[in-house]
Amino acid sequence: MAWDDIAQWQPQDLFASLRMGDKVQPVDCREFSWREAETKVKGAIRIDPMAFTSEIDALPKDKELVFYCDRPGEATSMKIALTAFDKGYTRVGVLVGGFDAWVAADYPVEPKE
């Protein structure tokens, strides 16, 4: 699989899928802004981008994983999505524009844990 084979989710599409109860799981893999952040996408699970190879196997296998980050061009989320695919996850994607695009669209967030 190449980077152009990864699903590119627009914020409005992810929001609609979550509202409809589709089997989709947002995955927060922000690097730079995570420490200072107070919120995350509502319902998102966290994976540390510096240790993702050891954490990736714990991600749900029954949902499409939509990774988001804080890097231009979805660099971190794309790298992790490709790794997840190589580890057997066949339904992976990235959130175009990352967390900033989600917040700019005024979609639901929740306090990070």
N, C-alpha and C positions, 0 to 999 in steps of 0.2 A: 504494500500500500504506500502511496506517495502522499505528500501533503495536500495535493489537489483532490484526493479521494475522500478526505475528511469532511464530514457534513459541516456546513457553515450556517450556524443558527443566528438569525436576527433576534434582537431582544423581544420584539412583539410575537414572534413565533414560539419562543420558549415560554413566554408568559401565557399565551393561549394554550399551549400543551399542558402546562402545570394546572391551569384553571379547569381544563377538561378532564384532568386526572389521568393523562397519558403516562405510560411507564417511561418517565424521563427523570434523570437525576442530575441537578447542577452540582459541579465539583469545583470548589474554590482552590485555585493553585496560585494565588497572588504571591509575588515575591516582595517587592519593595514597599508596598503600602499596607501589608498585612499587620505588621506590628502596631502601627498607629491607627489602623481601622477600628471602628466601633461596630460596624455592621457587615453583613454578608447577604447574598441573595437568599430570600426566604426559602428554607428547606434544603439549602446547600450543605454538603459535607466538605470537610477540609482535607486536603492532601498537601503535605509539605513538599514544595518543589525541589528542595535540596535532598530529600530522602524518598522521593516518590517510587523509586524502584523497589524499595522494601515495603511500601505501603499499598501499592497498586493492587495486589492480590486480594485485599480486604474490601475492595469496591464491589457494589452489587452487580451481579451478572445478569439479572433479569430486567434491567432497565437500560435505556440509552443514556450514556454518560455524556454530559455537555460540560466541558472544561472551560473555565474563564480565568483570566489573569489580568495583569496590569502592564503588560509589555506591548509596545507597538507591533502591529501585525499579528497579534495573538501568538507571539513567539514561544512563550513558556507553555501555554495551553496546547498548542499544536505539537510540541515535542512530547508532552505527556500523553496526548491522545494517540500519537503514533506508537509510543511504547505500549500503551494499553492494548492497541490493536495487535501488536506483535506478541502480546501475552495471552491472546485469545479472546479479547473483547471485540466483538464484531460491530457493535453499534456505538460509535463514538463520534463526537463532534466538538466544535468550539463555538463560543459565543462571540460573534463579531463585535468588536469594540470593547469587549471585556466588561468588567464591573462598572467602569465609567459610563458606558453606553446604557447599562441597566438602570443606573441611578438617574442618568439624564432623562430617561423615558418615564421616570417616576414610578417604577415598578416596585413591588414589595421587598423590603429588606427586614432583617431581624438582627438583634444583637449577636455578635460572634461569641462563641463559648470560650 
